[in-house]
Amino acid sequence: MNWDDNAYLISKNRYSENSIIAEFFTENYGKISGIIFGGTSKKNKNYLQIGNKIYVSYNSKSSTQIGYFKIEILEALTPLYFDDNQKLSCISSAMNLIKLLTAEAQSNREIFFLIDKFFRILISDDWIKNYIFWELELLKLLGYDLELDNLVKKELINGKIRYFVSSSFEKKIVPNFLIDQNDKNVDSENLIKGLKLVSDYLEKTILKPNNLNLPTSRSNLVNLIK
């Protein structure tokens, strides 16, 4: 099996002294793992930053054997944020979620283009708010729509609308910007609440039932916003 495609690097692990096993999300073939011989060389190490957009050539003798990649850099996206810990954590978090939540070798071009959108979000002024909506869009594409609009109730507290979801166990406040999407001035407290709301949903609905953990990078992102 041989093909070429555009891809984003979503994970990498050392395979031998000179090689790594890399995982890419490709435009036409979905999530694919393979070996990069010479992946630890100085040239390739510079290319192989999580989140970078790379042109890959894949070669495998059979569908049951791991193949190997030859790579060519398309866009060095992650190095643009080496001096920004918040955005680096966000890149790591987003790529980890793609890795955890997508199936191997299952084509999904909508996810690929959503990664394109992610890097456009990073250059926006209100990128954290937009990233939260990006996560919700990712979950929806994967069949885990949170459907907040249908779940929330609202109450009037001191003349202000407050949204919440409730169960027999708890009542959880939903930040207004997640419902009133025209809310432009969102403070860090409400951004953190938004991130934690999505985190709780991820953990309870998707990750824990599949014996998976929330990426550490996502917890780091919350801590960095505080």
Residue pairs with C-beta under 8 A, 6 or more apart in sequence:
1 58
1 59
1 60
1 62
1 63
1 67
2 57
2 58
2 59
2 60
3 28
3 29
3 57
3 58
4 55
4 56
4 57
4 58
5 26
5 27
5 28
5 29
5 55
5 56
5 58
6 26
6 27
6 53
6 54
6 55
6 56
6 74
6 112
7 24
7 25
7 26
7 27
7 32
7 53
7 54
7 55
7 56
8 24
8 25
8 51
8 52
8 53
8 54
8 95
8 98
8 112
8 115
9 22
9 23
9 24
9 48
9 49
9 50
9 51
9 52
9 54
9 95
10 23
10 24
10 25
10 31
10 50
10 51
10 95
10 96
10 98
10 99
11 22
11 23
11 50
11 95
11 96
11 99
12 20
12 21
12 22
12 23
12 39
12 48
12 50
13 20
13 21
14 20
14 21
14 40
15 21
15 35
15 39
17 40
18 37
18 38
18 39
18 40
18 41
19 35
19 36
19 37
19 38
19 39
19 40
20 35
20 36
20 39
20 40
20 48
21 33
21 34
21 35
21 36
21 66
22 33
22 34
22 35
22 36
22 39
22 48
22 69
23 31
23 32
23 33
23 99
24 31
24 32
24 33
24 34
24 54
24 56
24 69
25 31
25 32
25 98
25 102
25 111
25 112
25 115
26 32
26 56
26 112
27 109
27 112
28 107
28 109
29 58
29 105
29 107
30 102
30 103
30 104
30 105
30 106
30 107
30 108
30 111
31 98
31 99
31 102
31 103
31 104
31 105
31 106
32 58
32 67
32 104
32 105
33 66
33 104
34 58
34 60
34 66
34 67
34 68
34 69
35 66
35 67
35 68
35 69
36 44
36 48
36 68
36 69
36 70
36 71
37 68
38 44
39 45
39 48
44 71
46 76
47 54
47 71
47 73
47 76
48 54
48 71
49 76
49 78
49 79
50 78
50 91
50 92
50 95
51 77
51 78
51 91
51 92
51 94
51 95
51 119
52 73
52 74
52 75
52 76
52 77
52 78
52 79
53 73
53 74
53 75
53 77
54 71
54 72
54 73
54 74
55 71
55 72
55 73
55 74
56 69
56 70
56 71
56 72
57 69
57 70
57 71
58 67
58 68
58 69
59 67
59 68
59 69
59 70
60 66
60 67
60 68
61 67
77 91
77 119
78 88
78 91
81 87
81 88
81 91
81 122
82 88
85 224
86 128
86 221
86 224
86 225
87 122
87 127
89 217
89 218
89 220
89 221
89 224
90 122
90 127
90 128
90 131
90 221
91 122
92 215
92 217
92 220
93 215
93 217
93 218
93 220
93 221
94 115
94 118
94 131
94 134
94 135
96 215
96 217
96 218
97 135
97 138
97 202
97 215
97 218
98 111
98 115
98 138
100 207
100 212
100 215
101 138
101 139
101 142
101 206
102 108
102 111
102 142
108 141
110 141
111 138
111 141
111 142
114 134
114 137
114 138
114 141
117 134
118 131
118 134
121 127
121 130
121 131
121 134
124 130
126 184
126 186
128 191
128 195
128 225
129 177
129 186
129 191
129 194
132 178
132 191
132 194
132 195
132 198
133 181
135 198
136 146
136 148
136 198
139 145
139 146
139 198
139 201
139 202
139 206
140 146
144 201
144 205
144 206
146 198
146 201
148 165
148 174
148 178
148 179
149 179
151 165
152 163
152 164
152 165
152 174
152 179
153 163
153 164
153 165
153 166
154 161
154 162
154 163
154 164
155 161
155 162
155 164
156 162
161 176
162 173
162 176
163 173
163 174
163 175
163 176
163 178
163 179
164 171
164 172
164 173
164 174
165 171
165 172
165 174
166 172
172 197
172 200
173 193
174 197
175 186
175 190
175 191
175 193
175 194
175 197
176 183
176 190
177 183
177 186
177 190
177 194
178 194
178 197
186 194
188 225
188 226
191 225
192 222
192 225
192 226
195 218
195 221
195 222
195 225
196 222
199 214
199 218
199 219
199 222
202 214
203 214
206 212
207 213
207 214
